[in-house]
Amino acid sequence: MFLEWQVKNEEDGLLLRTFLKSKHISKQLLTAVKFGADGKIEVNNEEQNVLYHVKTDDKVRLTFPTEQQNERLLAEHTDLEVVFEDDFLLIINKPAGMASIPSQYHPTGSVANFVKGHYENQELTSAIHIVTRLDRETSGLMLIAKNRYAHARLSSFLQQGLLKRRYQAFTSGTLEEEAGSIEAPIGRKDVSIMERFVTPEGKYAKTNYEVLMRYNGFDHLAIQLETGRTHQIRVHFSYIGHPLIGDDMYGGDQVLLKRQALHSCHLHLVHPVTEEYMAFDLPLPEDMEQIIQKSK
């Protein structure tokens, strides 16, 4: 994989390393290119070192070295529901019941396994860079970067607020306010690897919500995260006494649904290379939609 640029008038005379830094090539990535077996820095089709002074209309090409794959990750081949894909991004609609990454006792069946198989079908050699991880039982939009350059930029955009996700959820009971925010720090329970809880010693977390519709026994919410703590939505609504329907880990009733009623329905971002604005939306999955239809 490579990136190319043409030097502009205002960039004339810059050191090549300064020019590349202006294109968001980090020092670490530049080092990997310089010392990688098949990495190259070229100007006008000739290899150059970073002390070269670029000239107007020079064509600069950066070829990234082949990424080291995780050999222990087993490739599996299935039809992923691809929402968008190019040389830098892969966006999928993850079904409920699929983990994002494998675990010691469940080495197969995860998004990472299937993405590796998807890459093999394309003869693409790349590590798996998951940008927006989802819990096993959460459905919806999930973003994967196809190389470390895209991953670094997207991680930066996430911190800058240029990459946002929205969710829909069904919460037990009736919320007092039709819109509001939950601010409560979240930490991990000492007795559990997975379970989180609200604790003064936890990390700051904020969840914004709006009630879209009220039904008998539950509210249908739109949710926007200000922070991205593990299990944040699930923990916050359990904390205020309205756990997600189906979320037995945090006190949700499983009469209507056997998994937490949480769906990643919206994603917008700035593309890591073209910097164009992109937005994606998904309807509710069938199991959540059926609950609404039965409740009308």
C-alpha positions in Angstrom: 0.0 0.0 0.0 1.3 3.5 -0.8 0.4 7.2 -0.6 1.3 9.8 -3.2 1.4 13.6 -3.1 2.5 16.4 -5.5 4.6 19.1 -3.9 2.8 22.5 -3.9 4.5 25.9 -4.4 4.2 26.8 -0.7 6.0 23.5 0.2 9.0 24.1 -2.1 12.3 23.7 -0.2 11.0 21.7 2.7 13.0 18.8 4.0 11.3 15.6 2.9 10.8 14.5 6.5 9.1 17.8 7.3 6.9 17.4 4.2 5.9 13.9 5.2 5.1 15.1 8.8 2.7 17.7 7.3 1.0 14.7 5.6 0.4 13.1 9.1 3.2 10.6 8.7 4.3 10.0 12.3 7.9 9.5 13.3 7.2 5.9 14.3 5.6 5.2 10.9 8.4 6.9 9.0 10.9 4.7 10.9 8.9 1.6 10.0 9.0 2.7 6.3 12.7 3.4 6.3 13.7 0.1 8.0 11.0 -2.2 6.7 12.0 -4.7 4.2 9.7 -3.4 1.4 9.1 0.1 2.6 10.2 3.0 0.3 10.4 6.8 0.2 10.5 7.9 -3.4 10.6 11.3 -5.2 9.9 11.2 -8.9 10.3 7.4 -8.9 13.8 7.5 -7.3 14.4 6.5 -3.7 15.4 9.5 -1.5 16.3 10.0 2.2 14.4 12.3 4.5 17.0 15.1 4.2 16.2 15.7 0.5 14.7 19.1 -0.1 11.4 18.8 -2.1 10.7 21.0 -5.1 7.5 22.3 -6.5 5.7 19.6 -8.6 7.9 16.8 -7.2 5.9 13.5 -6.9 6.4 12.0 -3.5 5.5 8.4 -2.9 5.5 6.6 0.4 5.3 2.8 0.2 4.4 1.1 3.5 6.1 -2.1 4.5 4.1 -5.3 4.7 2.5 -5.4 8.1 3.2 -8.2 10.5 0.1 -10.4 10.9 -0.9 -12.2 14.0 -0.1 -15.8 13.1 -2.1 -17.1 16.0 -5.3 -15.5 14.7 -7.2 -18.1 12.7 -8.6 -16.9 9.4 -12.3 -17.8 8.9 -14.3 -17.3 5.7 -17.9 -16.1 5.8 -20.0 -13.4 4.2 -19.4 -10.3 6.3 -22.1 -7.7 5.8 -19.9 -4.9 4.3 -21.4 -1.4 4.5 -18.4 0.3 3.0 -14.9 -0.6 1.9 -11.9 1.0 0.2 -8.1 0.6 0.4 -8.1 2.2 3.9 -11.5 1.5 5.6 -13.8 -1.5 6.2 -17.2 -0.8 7.8 -19.4 -3.8 8.6 -22.8 -4.5 10.2 -21.8 -6.8 13.1 -24.6 -9.2 14.1 -25.4 -9.7 17.8 -23.6 -12.8 19.2 -20.3 -12.2 17.5 -17.3 -11.1 19.6 -15.0 -8.3 18.2 -11.8 -10.3 19.0 -11.1 -13.9 19.9 -10.4 -15.0 23.5 -8.3 -17.8 25.0 -11.3 -20.1 25.2 -13.1 -18.9 22.1 -10.3 -18.6 19.4 -12.8 -18.5 16.5 -16.0 -16.9 15.4 -15.0 -13.3 16.1 -15.0 -10.2 13.8 -11.2 -10.4 13.7 -11.2 -14.0 12.5 -13.6 -13.2 9.7 -11.8 -10.0 8.7 -8.6 -11.9 8.3 -10.4 -14.4 6.1 -11.9 -11.4 4.1 -8.4 -10.0 3.6 -7.1 -13.4 2.5 -9.8 -13.5 -0.2 -8.5 -10.1 -1.4 -4.8 -11.3 -1.2 -4.3 -8.4 1.3 -1.6 -8.7 3.9 -2.5 -6.5 6.8 -2.9 -6.6 10.6 -6.4 -6.3 12.0 -6.9 -2.7 13.3 -10.3 -2.5 15.0 -11.2 1.2 15.6 -14.7 1.0 17.1 -15.1 -2.3 19.1 -18.6 -3.5 20.0 -19.6 -5.9 22.8 -20.4 -9.5 21.7 -24.2 -9.0 22.0 -24.3 -5.4 20.6 -25.2 -5.2 16.9 -24.5 -2.6 14.3 -21.8 -0.5 12.6 -18.2 -1.3 13.3 -15.1 0.4 11.9 -11.9 -1.4 11.0 -8.8 0.4 9.6 -7.0 -1.6 6.9 -3.5 -0.4 7.7 -1.7 1.3 10.6 -1.6 4.8 8.9 -5.4 4.8 8.7 -5.7 3.4 12.2 -3.5 6.2 13.7 -5.4 8.9 11.9 -8.8 7.5 12.9 -7.7 7.1 16.5 -6.7 10.8 16.4 -10.1 11.8 14.8 -11.9 9.9 17.6 -10.1 11.9 20.2 -10.8 15.1 18.3 -14.5 14.4 18.0 -14.3 14.0 14.2 -15.4 10.4 14.5 -18.7 9.8 16.3 -21.1 6.9 16.9 -24.8 6.9 17.9 -26.7 4.0 19.3 -30.3 3.0 19.9 -31.3 1.1 22.9 -34.4 -0.2 24.9 -34.2 0.6 28.6 -36.4 -0.9 31.3 -39.1 1.2 32.9 -39.9 4.8 32.2 -37.1 7.5 32.4 -38.0 10.6 34.3 -36.6 13.0 31.7 -37.2 12.8 27.9 -33.6 13.9 27.3 -30.6 14.1 29.5 -27.0 13.1 30.3 -25.5 10.6 32.7 -22.1 11.6 34.2 -20.6 8.9 36.4 -17.1 7.5 36.5 -16.7 3.8 35.5 -14.2 1.3 36.7 -13.7 -2.5 36.6 -14.9 -4.7 39.5 -12.1 -6.5 41.2 -13.9 -9.8 41.3 -14.6 -9.8 37.5 -12.6 -9.6 34.3 -15.6 -8.3 32.3 -18.0 -6.4 34.7 -17.8 -2.7 35.2 -19.5 -0.4 37.7 -19.8 3.2 38.7 -17.1 4.1 41.3 -15.4 7.3 42.4 -12.1 5.7 41.5 -13.2 5.0 37.9 -12.6 7.0 34.7 -14.8 9.9 33.7 -17.7 8.9 31.5 -20.6 10.8 30.0 -23.6 9.4 28.1 -26.2 11.7 26.4 -29.7 10.3 25.6 -33.1 11.2 24.1 -36.3 9.2 24.3 -37.6 8.4 20.8 -40.7 6.6 22.0 -42.2 5.2 25.1 -43.7 1.7 25.3 -45.3 -0.4 28.0 -42.4 -1.4 30.2 -39.5 0.2 28.2 -38.2 3.3 26.5 -36.7 3.5 23.0 -33.6 5.8 23.2 -31.2 7.5 20.9 -27.8 7.6 22.6 -24.6 9.6 22.0 -21.4 8.9 23.9 -19.1 11.7 25.0 -16.5 9.1 26.2 -15.9 5.5 25.2 -15.6 3.4 28.4 -16.1 -0.4 28.3 -19.8 -1.2 28.8 -20.5 2.5 29.3 -24.1 2.6 28.0 -25.0 -0.6 29.9 -23.4 0.5 33.1 -24.8 4.0 33.1 -28.4 3.0 32.6 -28.2 0.2 35.1 -26.7 2.8 37.6 -29.8 5.0 37.2 -32.2 2.1 37.7 -33.1 1.5 34.0 -30.9 -1.4 32.7 -31.1 -2.3 29.1 -33.7 -4.9 28.2 -32.0 -8.3 27.9 -28.8 -7.3 29.7 -28.6 -9.9 32.4 -25.1 -8.8 33.5 -26.4 -5.4 34.6 -29.9 -6.4 35.8 -31.9 -6.3 32.6 -34.9 -8.6 32.2 -34.6 -11.2 29.4 -38.3 -11.8 28.8 -38.4 -9.7 25.6 -34.9 -10.3 24.4 -32.0 -12.7 25.3 -29.3 -10.1 24.6 -28.8 -6.4 25.5 -31.1 -4.3 23.3 -28.3 -2.1 22.0 -27.5 -1.3 18.4 -24.8 0.9 16.8 -27.0 2.7 14.3 -24.9 5.7 13.1 -21.3 6.4 12.3 -19.8 9.6 10.9 -16.1 10.3 10.3 -13.6 12.2 8.3 -11.8 9.8 5.8 -8.2 9.3 6.9 -6.8 10.0 3.4 -9.2 12.1 1.4 -10.5 13.9 4.5 -14.1 13.9 3.1 -17.0 13.7 5.5 -18.7 10.3 5.5 -21.9 9.2 7.3 -23.5 5.8 7.6 -26.9 4.7 9.1 -28.5 1.3 9.8 -32.0 0.5 10.8 -32.8 -1.5 13.9 -32.0 -5.3 13.6 -34.9 -7.7 13.2 -35.0 -8.8 16.8 -35.3 -5.3 18.2 -37.8 -4.3 15.5 -40.0 -7.2 16.4 -40.2 -6.0 20.0 -41.5 -2.6 18.8 -44.1 -4.2 16.5 -45.4 -6.5 19.3 -45.5 -3.5 21.7 -47.6 -1.3 19.5 
